[in-house]
Amino acid sequence: MSARALDVLVVDDEAPALADLALQLRSLSETGEVRTAAGGHEALRTLAERPFDAVFLDVRMPGIDGLELAKVLRRFEAPPAVVFVSAYETGAVGAFELKALDYLMKPVSRRRLSEALERVREARAAVAAPRSDDVVPLPTLRGGTRLVPRESILFLQADGDYVRVICDAERFLVRGRLSDMAKRWRPHGFVQVHRGYVANLRRAAEVRPRVNGTATLTFPDGREIPVARRKVAELRRELVT
């Protein structure tokens, strides 16, 4: 059975760019219905009418700009995947913080559009499909084993020959190397942001640059971890590679 075509909403205040991107998307076999909106307010009205698999969103727009609209979309019960489209690279950091799936530079090539749609398809499938690795077995202090939902884990922290696993409401201590866990958990959205920390980027709330070139990564409950200077650029590339 062939995969279901993706329904897409394209949002851009510049009419020629809007028409061109919609035309390119309609020419691809991966897409189903492709609708357009000339700004953030019109996009919200369209999204209220029916759901979409993805929103291809210009960053700089009058009124509600792309980043502001993406923040609203994150609050939807079933949010669409967000792909930013821009003529400028400066919005990439903000797009990363909002967990966008891709960041396309204008003019957008057919190849990059196909790659972005494939990311959308993979993300939608990951949400819909049950996975056997949704829980992680972790040792308790009393010698038992707890099955912990992976999504409840905020970050991993190196502690000598052990790794601390920090969750929403509890923490565990696992014998092993942080670098090894980083490699195994990379497909689940965990990225090593510092020699002593691996972050669950799906739970991160904000990247805060610091004056010395480093940064901190914050989580919804206010906890934060350091980001090494050499890792800041890598976090930006997470979005576009």
N, C-alpha and C positions, 0 to 999 in steps of 0.2 A: 504494500500500500504506500502511495506517495505521501510525503509530508504535507500537512495543511498549509495553504498559502497564508502569509502574514498580512493582517490589516494594519495599515500605517496612516498616521496623521502627520502632515508636513506643516510646520509653522515658520513663517518668515514674513517680515513686513515689507520686503522688497519684492514687488510683483514678478520681475523677470527671473530672479533667483528661485522664487517659490514655484513658478511654472516649470522651470528647467528641472529642478530636483524631482518634482512630482512626475514629470514626463519620464525621467530616467528610471524612477522606481516602478512605474507602470510597465516599463519595457522588460522588467526582470521577472522570471518565472517564479521567484520566491514570494512575490507579493500578490495579495488578493485585492481588496478595495484600498485605494489610495485617495484620501481626502486632504483638503488644504484649509489652512486658516491664516489670515493676514496679520495676526497678532495674538497676544496672550489671552485677551478677553474672549475673542472669537474661538480660540482653542478650547477654553474652559466650557463654553456653550456647546461646542461639538462633542466634547468628552462627556458631557452630561447626557447626551442623547444615546450614546452607545459606547461600548468598550473598544479599545484598540490594543493590538499587540505591542506596538512601538510608536513613539513620537520622535520624529526627526526635527530638531529644534534649533533655530538660530539663537545665538548668544545675545547679540546686541539688538534690542528692539525697544521702541518707545513704549511708555506705559509699563506693562508687566514684561520685564526682560526675560531671557531664556533661563537664567539661573533662578530667578524668583518663581517662574512657572514650574520649574523642576522641583522646587521645594514643596509647592502645593501638590504636585503629582505624587510625591512620596507619601502623602497622608491619605491617598486613596486606599480603599479596602483591598482592591486588586490593581496596584499601580502598573501602568504600561512601562515597558523598557524605554529608557531615554538615550537617544543618540544626538549629541550636539553637532551642529554644523556651523562653521565660522570662517571668516577670512582672517581671523587673528588668533595667535597662539596664547594670548594672555588669559583666556578663560579656562585653560586646561586644568589649572589647580582647583578652581571652584567646581569644575565638572567632576573631577576626581572625588572631591569631598561629598558630592551628591550621588556618588556611586553610579555615574553614567556608564553605559556599556562601551561607548566609543566616542571619539572626538575627531570629526572629519574636517579637513581643511578645504575651503573653496578655491578653485573649482573642484568638485568631487568627481573622482573617476569611477567608472563602472565597477572596476575591481574592488575599490574600497567600499562601495555600496553593498556589493555582494558579501564582503567580509563582515560588515556591520550587521547585515541581516542574518548571517550565520550565527553571530554572537547572540542576537536576539532569540533565534530559534533554540540555541543551546540553553540560554537562561530560562526561557519559558518551559522547556522540557525538564530542567532541573527542579523547577518549582512544582511541576505537575506530577513528576514521577517519584514514587516512594523509593528510598534508598536504604540499603542494608547497613550503611555506615553512618546513619543519622545519630547514633549514640556511640560514645567512646567509653570503654571499660577503664576505670581509674581506681587505684588502690586507696582504701580508707586507712585511717590511723589504727584501727582495730584489726587490721589484717584481712578485711573483706574486700569486695570489689563493688563499686558503684557504676551503674550505667548512666552516663551523663550526656544529655543532648549536646551535640557539638555546637549548635547555635548559641548555647548558653555560655560558651567559653569566650572571654574577652581577649585575653592574651596569655602568652607563655613567657616565663621569666627564668633565665639561667640562675642556678644556685649550686655552684661547685659541680659535683658529679650528678646532680639532680636537676629537674626542671619543675618549677612551680606552675601549676595550671590554675589560672585565676578565672573563676566563673562569676556569674551575677551575684550569687548569694553564698558561695563557698569556694574553697581552694583545696588543691590536692598536690601531692609531692610525688613525682615520678622519677625513677632512676633512668638516666640517659643523657644524651647530648642534645642541646638545643638545636644545633645545626641539622642533626638527623631528623628531628621532629619537624623542622621547618620544611625539609624536602618532602617528607611524607604527607604533610598537611597542606602543601601548596595548592593542590587541586581543589581544596575546600575553602580557599580564600584567605589563607594564613600566609603572611609575608614577613620576612625578617627585616625589621626596620632599624635595628641596632644590634650590636654584637651580643647584647644581653636580653633582647626582647623580640618576640614574634607576635604580631598583631593579627587579630581576626578583622580584616578590613570590612567585612559585612556588618560588623557591629560598631565600627568607628564612627564618631560624630563629626570631628573637625580636625584639620591639620592647622597648627598655629606656628607660623614661622617665628624665629627668634633672631635677634640682631647679629648673633655670631655665625649665622648661616645654618645652624641646626634648626630643629623644630620639635614640637611636641604633638603627639596624637592623643586626642581626648575621646572619651566614651560617654554615652548618655548619662551615666550616673556621676560624672564629674572626675572620674579617675583618668589619669593621663600617664603616658610613657614617653621616653625620649626617642627622637628620630635622629640618627647620625647624619652629619653634614653630607656625606657621600651617598646617603640613601634618599635624601629629599628629591633629587632629580629622578631617581628610580621610581618613586611613588607617582610622580607626574607621568612617567612613561607607562605605568600600569594601565593607563587609560587608552593609550594610542598605539601600543605594540601588539 
